[in-house]
């Protein structure tokens, strides 16, 4: 199930990746303390539907599929 009832305190954040069921995010490691946030994303270089957790391993193990799984419509964009 992908349903959560989370109560956040002051300066606490619930963070979710864009690959809802495949992202390792607050569903895996819990609430994020706001003191750990150092910046804001302004530009997305690329978005990838990947199988491996570690990007260099993804490129090494799946070099051809890597370019097929890039979400080109979501790449090279400013994020608001």
GINORKA-V358158 format. One record per backbone hydrogen bond with DSSP energy under -0.5 kcal/mol. NH is the residue of the N-H (numbers start at 1). CO is the residue of the C=O. Records with the same first field share a line. If there is no record, write none. Layout:
BEGIN
NH: CO  CO
END
This chain:
BEGIN
6: 4
8: 6
12: 9
13: 32
15: 13
20: 18
22: 19
23: 19
25: 23
26: 15
28: 25
29: 25
30: 26
32: 13
34: 11
36: 33
37: 34
38: 36
44: 77
45: 43
49: 69
50: 48
55: 53
57: 54
58: 54
59: 55
60: 56
61: 57
62: 58
66: 62
67: 63  64
68: 64
69: 65
71: 47
72: 70
74: 71
75: 72
76: 44  45
77: 44
79: 42
END
